[in-house]
Amino acid sequence: MPVRSDIYDDPAVKKALPFAAELKTGVEQAKARPVSPVYPQISQAIYKNVNAALSGQKSPADAMKQAQADIEKALQTF
């Protein structure tokens, strides 16, 4: 999606994308990913645990606790 938030105010874009306002909010609230030499491990910890919560393999609370533990373990290797 375009990163210029003014694009989402264009009437043609609004017509083509009824959810343009939500996209605009997402663009305006976006932040750069964290800078870390262990970013791949952090990303994997988040992905793995969010996926486990979404698929019902873990409760959301347990998945986030495990994600936090996995991230802390990755950061200790740095």
C-alpha positions as CSV (number, residue, x, y, z in Angstrom):
1,M,0.0,0.0,0.0
2,P,1.2,3.6,-0.6
3,V,2.9,5.2,2.3
4,R,1.8,8.7,1.5
5,S,-1.4,9.1,3.6
6,D,-2.8,11.8,1.3
7,I,-3.4,9.2,-1.4
8,Y,-6.2,7.7,0.7
9,D,-8.2,10.9,0.6
10,D,-8.4,10.7,-3.2
11,P,-12.1,10.1,-4.2
12,A,-11.0,7.5,-6.8
13,V,-9.1,5.6,-4.2
14,K,-12.0,5.8,-1.7
15,K,-14.3,4.4,-4.4
16,A,-11.9,1.6,-5.3
17,L,-11.0,0.8,-1.7
18,P,-13.9,1.2,0.7
19,F,-11.5,0.5,3.5
20,A,-9.2,3.3,2.5
21,A,-9.7,5.2,5.8
22,E,-8.5,2.1,7.8
23,L,-5.4,1.8,5.5
24,K,-4.7,5.5,6.0
25,T,-4.8,5.0,9.8
26,G,-2.4,2.1,9.4
27,V,0.0,4.1,7.3
28,E,-0.1,7.1,9.7
29,Q,0.5,4.9,12.8
30,A,3.2,2.7,11.2
31,K,6.6,2.5,12.8
32,A,9.9,1.2,11.5
33,R,10.8,-2.3,12.7
34,P,13.2,-2.4,15.6
35,V,16.9,-2.3,14.8
36,S,18.6,-5.3,16.2
37,P,21.2,-7.8,15.1
38,V,18.8,-10.6,16.3
39,Y,15.8,-9.2,14.4
40,P,15.2,-12.5,12.6
41,Q,14.9,-14.3,15.9
42,I,12.6,-11.7,17.3
43,S,10.4,-11.8,14.2
44,Q,10.3,-15.6,14.4
45,A,9.3,-15.5,18.1
46,I,6.5,-13.1,17.3
47,Y,5.3,-15.1,14.3
48,K,5.5,-18.5,15.9
49,N,3.6,-17.5,19.0
50,V,1.0,-15.3,17.4
51,N,0.3,-18.1,14.9
52,A,-0.1,-20.6,17.9
53,A,-2.6,-18.2,19.5
54,L,-4.6,-17.7,16.3
55,S,-4.7,-21.4,15.6
56,G,-5.9,-22.2,19.1
57,Q,-2.7,-24.2,20.0
58,K,-2.0,-21.7,22.9
59,S,-4.1,-19.2,24.7
60,P,-3.2,-15.6,23.7
61,A,-1.8,-14.9,27.2
62,D,0.4,-18.0,27.1
63,A,1.6,-17.2,23.5
64,M,2.6,-13.7,24.5
65,K,4.4,-15.0,27.6
66,Q,6.3,-17.4,25.4
67,A,7.0,-14.8,22.8
68,Q,8.5,-12.5,25.5
69,A,10.7,-15.4,26.7
70,D,11.8,-16.2,23.2
71,I,12.7,-12.5,22.5
72,E,14.6,-12.2,25.8
73,K,16.5,-15.4,24.9
74,A,17.4,-14.0,21.5
75,L,18.5,-10.7,23.0
76,Q,20.8,-12.5,25.4
77,T,22.8,-13.9,22.5
78,F,23.7,-10.4,21.4
